[in-house]
Amino acid sequence: MPIVTNLNNIKSSLPEHVTLVAVSKTKPNADILEAYNAGQRIFGENKIQEMAEKWEQMPKDIQWHMIGHVQTNKVKYMAPFVSLVHGVDSFKLLKEINKQAAKNNRIIDCLLQVFIAEEETKFGLDEKELNEILISEEFKELKNIKIVGLMGMATFTDNQTQIEKEFKNLKAIFDKLKTENYQLNTLSMGMSGDYKLAISCGSTMVRIGSSIFGGRN
């Protein structure tokens, strides 16, 4: 049962304050159940419809995290159950999550995605946009979302120095916002390839898929 072995190996290597999101996108329910039976309760998906199908079929104490890019028109499908939305990269999306959360009588936890990479392919807000959202009056009117932290993705590169610089940059932004008394407790950065570096730079949540479930086709 390599999934269980992989999972336990990673868990034993994580500091206590770091939350593991097992990235189960494209993986069958049987694989998720293996990890679930080994004690894992937080799973990350990057397609809302796939996540909604799994939510319907799987044990209800699983916390589902939406870790991919979110299309506004799909928010309604995950609003009844999603635990945390990692990739909130616009105020428009935040408003839609708030609207759909209200319809479901929920408050949905969100991470604002900050653009830290040097690739144009990544989504996210820059520091100025981030601050503009958080101090805006419109933002204060959103009662059905809660910003609990930030998320970022480093450039896809072998250059460890560059990745480290990007992670440290995000941590600095996170620390600055925390001092301004936002209720931030989650810094989601680091995936299978770079999670150890991310943790050393201050990450509190890592998103790990292939190192648990094996590669994707």
N, C-alpha and C positions, 0 to 999 in steps of 0.2 A: 504493500500500500504506500507507494511513493508520495502521494499527496499528503498523507498524515505525517510521514517522516519529514518531508520538506517543511510543512507547516510548523511542526514542533521545533525543527532546527532554527527556523527564522524567529519564532516566538522567543526561544531561549536566548537569542542574540539581541533582542530588543530591550532597551532600558524600560523600566516600569512606566514611565510617563509617556511612552510612545504608543499610539494606537495603530493597530494593523488593520488596513482595509485589504481584504483578499479580493483581487480583481478577477471577477468570474465571467467577464464579457466573453461571448461566444462559447463558453463552456457549458456542457450539459448538466441537467439537474443532479445526475448521479455524482458528478464530481463535487458539486456544491455540497451535497449531502454528506459526502465523505469528510469534507472539511468541517461541516456543521457538527457531525457526530464526534469530531475530535475537539469540539469546543469553540470553533470559530463562529461568531455571530454577526460580523460586519462584512458585507460584500459590496463590491463596487462594479457598476455597469456603465457602459458608455452609450447605450441606445435605450431610450425610454420605453419603447414598446417591448423590447426583449426583457427589460427589467420588470415591467408590469406583468408580463406573462409568468415570469419566475415567481414574482410576489404571490400571484394567485395560487400557484401550485406548491409553494414551499412553506415550511413551518413559519408561523406568524411572529415568532420572536426574533426573526432575522431583521437586522437593520440594513436597509438598502441605501447605498450612497450613489448618487449620480455623479460620475467623475468625468464624463465627456462633455463636449460642447453641446449646449442646450438650445434647441430650436423653440422659440416662444410658443408656437402653435401646438407643441407637444406637452407643454407643462401640465395641462389638465389631466393627462393620463397618469402622472406620477403623484399629483398633489394629495390624493387620499392616503398615501403611505410613505413617501420618501422620507428618510431620516435626515439626510444632509445633502445639499447640492453644492458640489465643489467648484463648479466652473461658472460662477456668475460674473459675466464680463460686460454688462451694460445695465444702465438704470432701467431701460425698457424691460429687460428680462426680470429684473428685481420687482418691478411693478406687476408683471404678469404672475410671478410666483406668489406675490402678496394677494392678488385677486383670487387666484385659484385656491390658495390656502384658506382664505376667508370663506369661500364656498363650502369648504370641507371642515369648517370650524377648527382649524389647526393653526399653529404657529410653526412655520418651517424654518429650520436652521440653514443658514447659507454661509458659504465662504466666498469672498470676493477674489476673483482671479486677477493676479497682477502679472503684467507682461515683464518678464525679467530676461528672456532669451535674446540672442542676437539673430534669431530667425524670424522672418516675417510670417511663417506658417503658424506660429502660436497665437492663441487668443489672449486677451487680457486688457486690463486697464493700466495706464501709467500712474505714477504717484499723484500727479496733479488731478487727474480724473477721479481717482480714488477719494482724495480729500474733498473734491467738489461734491461728490455724492454724499459723503458722510456729514457734511455741514449743511446740506440743503434742507430747506423747510419741507419740501416734498418728501424727502426721505423720512423725516420725523413722523410723517403721517402714515407711514406703512406699519400697521400694527400687527400684521400676520406673518411677518418675517423677522428673523433675528440674525444679525450678522455675528457669527461666533469666531470668525478668524479669516485668514487669508490662504490662498493656494497659489502655487506657481510651478511652472515647468521649466527646467533648465534647457539650454541648447543641447541638441542631440549631437554630441561630440565626444571624442576620446580625451579631450583636453581637460584634465581634472582641475587645473588651476582656474580655467574659465568657469567651469560648473560651480566650483567653490565660491568664486567671486559673485556669481548670480544668486546662489543660495544665501550668502551673507548679506547681500543687498536686500533680499526679501525679508530676512530676519530683522534687519535694521528698520525697515519700513514698519514691520509688525510691532517692534518694540516701541517705536515712536507713537504709533496709534494707541498702544496699550497705555502709555503714560497719559494720553488724553482721555483716559477713563472710558473707553469703549469696552464692553464686556467681552474682550477677545481672549480665547483660551486655546485656539487651534491654529497651528501652522502646518498646512498640508504640503509637504514637498518631499520628493524622493520616491523613486520607483525601483524595480528589480535591480537595475544596473547601478544606481547611485544612492541607494537609501542609506548606506552607512555614512557616506559623506554628508548627506542631508541631515542626518541625526547629529553629527558632530557640529553642524552649523546651526542647530537649534530647532530642527523639525520636531513636531509632536505627533505627526500622523503620516504614515507611509502607505503608498499604494503599490501592492506587490501582486503580480499575476503569474508571469511565466516561471518565476522561481518556486512557486507553490504548485501550479497546475501543469507546468511544462509549456513548451512553445505552442503558438497558435498556427493553424494551417494557413 
